[in-house]
Amino acid sequence: MSDSRLKDIVKEKYGEAALRAAAGSAASCCGSSSCCSEKDPITRDLYDASQIAGLPQEAVLASLGCGNPTALAELKPGEVVLDLGSGGGIDVLLSARRVGPQGKAYGLDMTDEMLALARENQRKSGIQNAEFLKGDIENIPLPDNSVDVILSNCVINLAADKDRVLREAYRVLKPGGRLAVSDVVVRGGVPPEIRRSVELWIGCVAGALEESEYRQKLARAGFEGIEIEPTRVYRAEDARESLSSAGIDAASVAPQIDGKFFSAFIRARKPDMGGR
């Protein structure tokens, strides 16, 4: 599948998810499969009530992440934050609160429906220090050395050219800036049936990088201080419905994937000017 075709499919699926959230239903990026549903082990229970208090319900319903990078990124007042693949805007709005009026939170998304939903959620929330940009995470529309922290929530795995995404993230970070993303990661080999499944790719599984490859790509982009911390490990039973809905024999594949996929918090930093 070409990169452009994959991008079109991602746009379509996430556009549909945005419309469902805007209508008051929990977003789902995988059609009728269990992935991204209220019972899905990847997306459920990522934000506690105190964090989402005061945010529009539509921002919460549109959340399709696999972690809560805003809770782990140690954001500081006055910092400039960029969320890659910001969706309905929940992590941007949470970040804007954390960095305060002297800081700024950008969200970048390529899907018109998600951008419209995010901007409406910002309006409803009354948060002023946030801005949503249209564009691809492979071509970030911000200057070099302009961002203190880059967040992303289960989006980098969807990119066909992850090396380019990470190079762009490195480019826009200030010296000493931090990458703090949640993503799905895999340990060990993955059955070809899963890699070939577009539905599972869109559902944040088949596009997952192997842990050592993720580290290598980050290092190749120039990052240092790389850490990958598992936050939620998935069992084969968790994926049974998703596999079946994608036409994959769940019983035969399940033993090969049990415990291999996990959500992780991934930290890295751009070196300071002096190489410290």
N, C-alpha and C positions, 0 to 999 in steps of 0.2 A: 504494500500500500504506500502511495506517495505521501510525502509530508503534508502537501496541500489537502489531499483527501482526508487524512487523519484530522487535520485542523478543522475542516468543514464538519466532520462528524462530531467533534467536540463542541463546536459552536451550536450545532443543532440540538444536541442532548442537553447542554447547559442552558440554552435558550428556553427549552421546554421546562426545565427545572425552575427557572426564574419565573415563568408565567404561572406555574403551579403555586410557588411560594407567594406571589403577588395576589393570587386568588384565595389564599388562606390555607393551602394544603402543604404538608411537609414536602420539600423538594426531593426528587429522586433523579439520579443521573443515569439510571440503568433500566428504564422502562419498567417491565413487570417483575424484574428480579428483586431479590431481597437487598441487594447492595444499595446503600444510601437510603434505606427506609428507616422508619422509627426503630425497628428491631435490629438493624444492622450493627454488628459489633465494631465496625470501623468508625461510624459517625455518631453513635449514641453517647450521651452523657459527657460531652466534652467541656461544657461550660456550666459552672454552678450558678445558682439563682442570684447571688450577689453580683456576679459579673455582668449578667445580662439585664439586670434591673434597669429600667428606663429606656432600653432599646426597643425599637418597634418589633412586633411579633414576626413580621415578614423577614427581618434580618436573621432572626433565629431559625425560622422555617427554611430559609435558603442556604443554611450552612451545610456544606458537603465536605467538610474537612475530616482529617484523621487525627487531629490533635488540637492543642490550644497554645500556639506559639506565643501569643501575647502574655500568657501567664508565666512563661519560662524564659522570655528574652531579656528580662531585667531592664526594661525600658526606663529611661531617665527623663525628667522634665527638660524641655528645650530641644530634644533630639528630633531629627527628621527620619521618618520611617516610611518604607515602601513595602506594600504587600503585593507580591506577584500572583496574579490570578485571584483578584479580590472578591469575585462573585457578588453576593448580596451585600457585602460590606461589613460583616460583623467584626472581623479582625481589624479593619481600618478604624472603625468607630471606637472599638476598645482601645486601640493604640493611641488614637487622638486624645482620649481621656487621660491616658497614662503620661503622655508627653506634655500635656497642658497647653495653655494658650500661647506660650512662647515656642512650642514645637509645632510640627506639621506631620500629618499622616497622609500618604498618597496610596491610592489603590489603582492597580493596572489590570485591565481585563479587555478581552477582545470581543466579548459577546454583548451586543446592543441591549438585549433584554436584561442581562445582569447589571449592566451599567445604569440603565433606567431605574431598576429596582434599588440599587445601592444609593443613587442620588436621592430617590424618594425617601429611603430610610434615613439618610443624613438630614433631610429636611424635617422629617418627623422628630428626629432626636434632638434637633437644635444645635448639633455640634458644628462649630464654625471652622475649626482648624483641620479639615479633611478635604481632599480633592480626588476625584475619580477620573482617571485618564484612560482613553481608548488606545489599545495597541497590543502587540505581541510581546510575550516575555523574552523572546529571542531578539527583540529590538526595542529596548526600553527607551521611551521618549524623555529621558532626563540627561543632564550633562554629566560628564566625568566628575568623580569625587564630590558628589552632591548629597549623599545619603549616609546617615549614621548606622542605620539598621535595616536589613532586608528580611522580611518575613515571607513565608509562603505556607499554605496549608493544603497539602495533598494535591498539588498542581504540577510540580516539576516532573513527577512520574508520567504525566500526560504528554509531555513535550517529546517530539520525535528527535530533536537535536538538543540533548541535555547539555552537551559540552558548550554549545553556544549560549544557552541560558546562563550557565555558571560563569562564562567569560563576561557576559553582559552585567551580571550581578557584581562581579569583581570590579568592572569598569566604573560603575556609578557609585560604589561605596567610597567613602572618604578613607584615607590612610588610617588604619586602626579600626575601621568600621567592621560591623559584625553581621554575619549571616546566621539566622536563627529560624530554621524551617521545620515544619512537621511534614513527614512524607512516609509512604509505605516502602519498606525495604525488604529484601529477600536474602536469606542465607542458603547458599547452595544452588544447585541446578533446578530449573523449573521445567515441567513437562511441555513439549512443543504445543500440545493442544491448548494450553492456557495462553501462550505467547501469540497464538493465531487468533485468539478470540477477541474481536473488537469490543464486544460488550464488556468483557472483563477489563480490557484496557481502559475504557471510559470509566469503568467502575473502580479505578485506582488499584488494580491488582496486577494485570499482565504487563503494565509498563514499569513496574517497580525494578529498580536497579539492585543488583547483588551488592551486599555491604562493602566488599573490598573494591568493587568497581566504583561505587559512589565515592569512596575515599580517594581513589586514583583520579577521578575526574575533578574533584575539588582541588586536589594538589596541583593537577595540571593547569587549572585555571589560575593558580597563584595563591590559593588560600593556605593558611597554616592554622595550627591549633585545632585540628579537625577532631570532633567527637561525635559519635553516633550512639545515642542512648535509647534503647527500646522503652516504649511507654505502654504498649499493648500488643501482646502476642496472640495470633489467630490460630485456632485449631481447625482441623479439617471439617469438623461438623459445622463450623461457622459459615463455611463456603458452600455447603451442600446445595442449597437452593439456587445460588448464583451459578454454580457449575451446571446444574441440570437445566436451568433456563437458557443457558448458552449452548445447549446440545451436547454437553460433555458428560461422559459416563462418570458420575460423581464417585461411585463405589470403587472404580479402578484407579482413579486419579488421586483420591483423598489420601491414601497412605503415603503418596509421594510429596504432598505439600503440608502435611500436618506439622504445625509449629515453625514452618519456614518463613512465612510472611509475618511481618510485624510493623506496627506504627512506631516511628522513631522521632526523637527530637535531635536535629542535626545542627551542631554548632561549628562555626569556622570564623576566621577573621582575616581581613586584609592587612598585610604587614604595615607597620608604621613607616614613615619616611626613612627613619634610620635603620630599618630592618629589625627592630626590636620585636 
